[in-house]
């Protein structure tokens, strides 16, 4: 539910960036809506449906075919490597943690890497772990969840995605100022 509010808030702030009439913006809004749905479904069921991920890939492909700006990164070397980095990192976590990271999370970061490329997927992964850690600690401290309870990770990936998609330059500036 938090992702839905974040989505609406970001759209309201960025209305001047969207021309609702264009096909390119329709495809981007479709992807953003799918991300909100993924977050909600994962929060409710702890499952990220493969059909939603396949629809995302179909939308990327359409955007690439029509050569829209938001999709120039798709199917390039950076996007393939980004997809492999996302998949490999989360698969390794799932393997080492005995399945604590779900297959849907692994596929979601792979699909996002395919769309956004190396830099963005690395930032999304780092940010999702930071956000997930903070929220999880708060849930445990407030006794809403226990140490052994499963917490869906998809919503954290989605929130990190929105932050990076709309505020990547600001996030990079903050990060670079810290090092």
C-alpha positions in Angstrom: 0.0 0.0 0.0 2.9 2.3 0.8 4.1 1.9 -2.8 0.7 3.0 -4.2 0.9 6.2 -2.1 4.5 6.8 -3.2 3.5 6.3 -6.8 0.7 8.8 -6.6 2.9 11.3 -4.7 5.7 11.0 -7.3 3.2 11.4 -10.2 1.7 14.5 -8.6 5.1 16.0 -8.1 6.2 15.1 -11.7 3.0 15.9 -13.6 4.9 18.4 -15.8 7.1 15.5 -17.0 4.3 13.5 -18.4 2.4 14.1 -21.6 -0.4 11.5 -21.1 -1.2 11.4 -24.9 2.1 9.9 -26.1 2.6 6.1 -26.5 6.0 6.4 -24.8 4.5 7.9 -21.6 1.6 5.4 -21.7 4.2 2.5 -21.7 6.1 4.1 -18.9 3.0 4.6 -16.8 2.0 1.0 -17.5 5.3 -0.1 -16.1 5.0 2.1 -13.1 1.5 0.7 -12.4 2.7 -2.8 -12.8 5.4 -2.1 -10.2 2.7 -0.9 -7.8 0.6 -4.0 -8.5 3.7 -6.2 -7.9 4.4 -4.5 -4.6 0.8 -5.0 -3.5 0.5 -8.6 -4.6 3.9 -9.5 -3.0 2.9 -7.8 0.2 -0.4 -9.7 0.3 0.7 -13.1 -0.9 4.6 -13.2 -0.9 4.4 -14.1 -4.6 5.5 -12.0 -7.6 3.5 -13.3 -10.6 5.5 -14.3 -13.6 2.8 -12.9 -15.9 3.4 -9.3 -14.6 7.2 -9.7 -15.2 6.5 -11.0 -18.7 4.2 -8.0 -19.4 7.0 -5.7 -18.3 9.4 -7.4 -20.8 6.7 -7.0 -23.5 6.4 -3.3 -22.7 10.2 -2.9 -22.8 10.3 -4.6 -26.2 7.6 -2.3 -27.6 9.4 0.7 -26.2 12.6 -0.5 -27.8 10.9 -1.2 -31.2 9.5 2.3 -31.3 12.9 3.7 -30.1 11.4 5.6 -27.2 13.9 7.5 -25.0 12.9 5.7 -21.8 13.7 2.4 -23.5 17.1 3.1 -25.2 18.9 1.1 -22.5 16.8 -2.1 -23.1 18.7 -5.0 -24.7 22.0 -3.2 -24.7 25.2 -4.7 -23.2 24.6 -2.6 -20.0 21.1 -3.9 -19.7 22.0 -7.5 -20.2 24.9 -7.2 -17.7 22.6 -5.3 -15.3 20.1 -8.1 -15.5 22.7 -10.7 -14.8 24.1 -8.7 -11.9 20.6 -8.4 -10.4 19.8 -12.1 -11.0 23.2 -13.3 -9.8 23.3 -11.2 -6.6 19.8 -12.2 -5.5 20.2 -15.8 -6.5 23.4 -16.0 -4.4 21.5 -14.5 -1.5 18.7 -17.0 -1.9 21.2 -19.9 -2.1 23.2 -18.8 0.9 20.1 -18.0 3.0 18.4 -21.2 2.2 15.6 -19.6 0.2 15.0 -16.5 2.4 15.0 -14.5 -0.8 12.2 -15.6 -3.1 12.3 -16.5 -6.8 10.0 -13.6 -7.6 12.4 -11.1 -6.1 15.3 -12.7 -8.1 13.3 -12.4 -11.4 12.1 -8.9 -10.6 15.6 -7.4 -10.2 16.7 -9.3 -13.3 13.8 -7.7 -15.3 14.6 -4.3 -13.8 18.2 -4.7 -14.7 17.2 -5.5 -18.3 15.3 -2.2 -18.4 17.6 0.1 -16.5 21.1 -1.2 -16.8 24.1 -1.8 -14.5 24.2 1.5 -12.6 20.5 1.7 -11.8 20.1 -1.9 -10.8 23.1 -1.7 -8.4 21.6 1.5 -6.8 18.2 -0.2 -6.6 19.6 -3.3 -4.9 21.6 -1.2 -2.4 18.7 1.1 -1.7 16.2 -1.8 -1.4 18.4 -3.5 1.2 18.7 -0.2 3.2 15.0 0.4 3.1 14.2 -3.2 3.8 16.5 -3.2 6.8 15.1 -0.1 8.3 11.5 -1.1 7.8 12.2 -4.7 9.0 13.9 -3.5 12.2 11.0 -1.1 12.9 8.5 -4.0 12.4 10.5 -6.2 14.8 11.0 -3.5 17.4 7.3 -2.7 17.3 6.5 -6.4 17.6 4.4 -6.4 14.4 6.8 -9.1 13.1 9.0 -11.5 14.9 12.6 -12.5 14.1 11.4 -15.7 12.4 8.6 -14.1 10.4 8.9 -13.7 6.6 8.8 -10.2 5.3 8.1 -9.8 1.5 11.0 -8.0 -0.2 9.2 -7.0 -3.4 7.8 -3.8 -1.9 11.3 -2.6 -0.9 12.6 -3.3 -4.4 9.6 -1.3 -5.8 10.2 1.7 -3.5 13.9 1.7 -4.3 13.0 1.5 -8.0 10.7 4.6 -7.8 13.4 6.5 -5.9 16.0 5.6 -8.5 13.7 6.1 -11.5 12.7 9.6 -10.5 15.7 10.8 -8.3 18.8 8.9 -9.5 20.9 12.1 -10.0 20.0 13.3 -6.5 20.8 9.9 -5.0 24.1 9.7 -6.8 25.0 13.3 -5.6 24.3 12.4 -2.0 26.2 9.2 -2.3 29.2 10.9 -3.9 29.2 13.6 -1.3 29.6 11.0 1.4 32.6 9.3 0.0 
